[in-house]
Amino acid sequence: MSASTSSSASTTAPAKRPPVVRFDNLIKSFGDGPRVIDGISLQAEQGDFISLIGPSGCGKSTVLKLMSGLLPLTSGEIVIDGMNPVNAREELFYVFQEPTLMPWLTVQANVEMPLKIRGRPAAERAAAATKALALVGLSERADYYPLQLSGGQKMRVSIARAVSMSPKVLLMDEPFGALDEMTRDHLNEELLAIRQQQAWTAFFVTHSVAEAVFLSNRIIVLSANPGRIHTEVKVNLPYPRTEDTRLSVEYQRLVAEVSRLLRSVERLKTKTAV
């Protein structure tokens, strides 16, 4: 009896899973210039949707470029799924502000292209692209060319291209910034619906407070000159989120709170510039 009790008592809880992404004291300067990013540290767990928001020049897009390995760090460390950014490139996908579609390729071929570059077999590419286009509601446009698509449809193709890769980390740099508000709202809802099916971790840059609150479970408010974390806001609105979410009192309260924080860092930027 006592041996059984001892064995039960010695049972340990499973080890905590390490974060998918870790920033440790990130610093970035260009040449001999001043620091653009200064001392940013954070951790992201699987499934986190993190929006970066702040005044122009606070380094939001620079953070994504550092994560993707497009820019080198001056000092500090970025770890993505246990690897540095260069080695982790196959674990992430970057969605830019513009759809960056190749006009001479069909929608289907545009979605297949990253898979083709990575050497995936033709049948696998076709199946992944077909599934991704279905997720974004563009199955019937697979044989169209970019010139035949609206702005919102082009961005859907860009998102389909990203999700066809089944990334662990999705980087998005103001992907809906050029779209009208109604189209943006619809694409926000569609993006979260895809996220329910693919548990990637997202880092999303936006200038829209309402968009950040709707999409995210965490919002990082950055100050500028240099870019530092000013505040983190937790967004505890339940998923899935719909158009009704935008009508809720808690959603509107969070939009007001983040807007106030954004105005405060804008004032700090003005004082620093003076």
N, C-alpha and C positions, 0 to 999 in steps of 0.2 A: 504493500500500500504506500509506504513512505517513498519507495523508489519511483513509483508511478507519479506521486505528487511532485517529487523533485524534477522528474523529466518534464512534466507539464509546466512547472514554474520556469524552467530554463528556456522554454520556447521563446524565440525572439521575433519581433515584428519584422516584416519585410523591409529591406533597405529603401529609403526614399529615392525616387527616380531623380537623377540630376536634371537641372534645367536644360531646355532645348537650346536656349541662347543665353550667353553670359557676357556682359560688358564689365571690364575691370579698368576703371580710371582712364577712359579714352581721352587722348589728347591728339588734336590734329592742327597742324600749321601748314601753310603753303610757302615753301622756301623759307626766307628769313622774316616772313610776315608775322603778324600777331596770331594768337591762337583762335581758330574758328570753333573748335570743340575743346572744352576744358573740364576734365574730371568727371565724365559721365560714367556711371556704374549702374547696372540693373540686371535683373534676371527675368527670363520669360519661360513659362511652363508650357507644356504641350496644350494647344488649343487656345492660348491667349490671343486676343485680338487687341493689339496695342496701337493707338493712334498717337502720332507725334504732331503737336500743334504749337505754334509760337509765331512771333513776328518775323518778317522777312530778314534773312541774314542770321538766323539763329542756328543754322546747321542741320535742319531737318533732312533735307535731301543728301547732305554729306554723310549723315549717319547710315543711310541705306547704301550709299556707294562704298563706305567702309565695310559694311556687312557683306556686300557682294564681292569684295576684293577688287573693285574697279579703282579704288584709291587705297594707298598704303597708310597705315597708322603712323603718326609721329612717335607716340609711345602708348603704352597700355596694352590690353589684350581683348580680343573678341574670340569667343568659343561658340561654335555652332555644331550641335550634335557631336561634341567631343573633338571637333576639328577646327583648324584656323579657316578663315574665309576662303582662301584659295583652294584648299582641299575639300571644302564643303560645297563647292559650286553645284554639284549634282544633287544636293539636298535642298536647294532653294531655287526660286524663280523670281525674276524682277519684272514687274509691270510698270512701264514708263508712262509719262504724262500723255504722250501721243501713242496711238495704237501700233505704230511702226510695222504696218503690214506691207508685204511685197506686192505691188500693184499688178504684176504679171502672173501671179499665182491665184488660183481659186481659194475660196475660204477654207475648204478642206485641206488643200496643199499648204496654206499658211499655218494651219494648226499642226499639221504633221511635221513642219520643217525642223523645230528643235529636236524632235525625236529622231529625225533622219540624220541630223548633225551628230547625235550621240550613237548612231550606228544601230538603231533598233530595226528589226526586220519589217518589211513592207506591210505584212498582215497585222502585226502588232501596232504599227503606226496608224493604220487605217481604223482599227478597232478603237484605239484610244481617242483618236480625233472625232470619230462618230459619236462616241459616248460623251465627250466634252461638249460637242456642239448641241447635243440633246439637252445637256444640263443648262446651257445658256439660251435655249429656245431657238436655235438657228439651224436645225436639221434641214429645213426646206431651203436654206440658202447655201448649202454646202458647195454647189457648183457656180455660185455667183463670184464676181470679182469685186475687190474693194471699192471700185468706182461706183458700183451699183448699190452700195450700202449707205445707210444714214450714219451719223456720228455715233449714236448709241449702239448701232449694230456693229460698227467697227470695233468699239471698245469691248463688246461681248466676244468678238473673235479673239481679241487680245487676252481676255480672261480665259476663254476656252483653251487657248494655246498654253496658258500657265497651268491650268488644272489638269490638262492632259498629261503633264509630267509627274503628277502626284507628288508635289514637293512637300517637304516637312516644314519649310519656312517660305512664306509668300511675302515679297516686298512690293509695296504699291506706292508709287510717287504721284499723288494727285491724279489718279486715273480718270476721275469724273469731273475734274475742275472746269473743263471747257463745255460741259453739257448743260442744258437747261435744267431747272430745278425739278420738274416732274420726271424727266428721264433719269436724273441722278437718283431720285428717291426710289424709282423702280429698280435701278441697278444695285443700289444698296441692299434692297430686300432680296434680290436674286443672289447677290454675293453671299449673304448670310445663309440662304437656303443651300447653296453649294457647300458652305463651310460645315453645315450639319452632316453632310455626307462624307466630307474629307476633312479630317481633324488636323489641318495644318495650323501652324502658328503664324499670325500675320503682324507685320509692321506696316502701318498705313500713314502716309503723310497727307495732310489736308490743311486748308485754311478755313474750312467750314466747321464751326463749333457743333452745329446741329448734326452734321454727318458723323463727326467724331463720337458724339454721345450715342447716336443710333447704332453704330457699328460695334463699338468697343466694349470690352470689360475693364480696360485700363486706358487712361489718357495721360500722356506725359506732356506737361506744359513746359516748354523750353524758353529760357531767357536768352538774349542776344548779347554779342560783343563782350566776351565770347559766349558760345552756346553752352549752357549748363541746364541741368534739371532744376526748374523752379518749384514745381509741385507735381505730384501724381494724384489723379482723381480716380477712384474706383467707381465703376458703373455697374451697379447690381441689378439692373433691369433684366428680367428673365428672358431667355431665348426659348423659342424663336421669337423674333421681333417683327412686327407688321406695321401697317399704316396706323393701327390703333395705338401702337406704342407712342407715336408722336403726339397723341392727344392726352396722354397720361400726365398727371400732376408731377410725378417723380421725374419724368423725362424733361418736362419744361423747367423744373427746378434745377436739374443738372445743367441744362443749356445756359440758364442764367448764371449758375455758379462758375462754369468754365469761361463764359464770356467775361465775367468780372475778373477772373484770374488773367485772362488774355489782355484785358485793358491795363491791368497792373504791370505786366511785363512790357507792354508797349510804352508805358510811362517811364519805366526803368531804362529802356532803350533810348528814349529821348534825352533823359538826364545824362546818360553815359556819353551820348553824341555831343552834348553841350560841354 
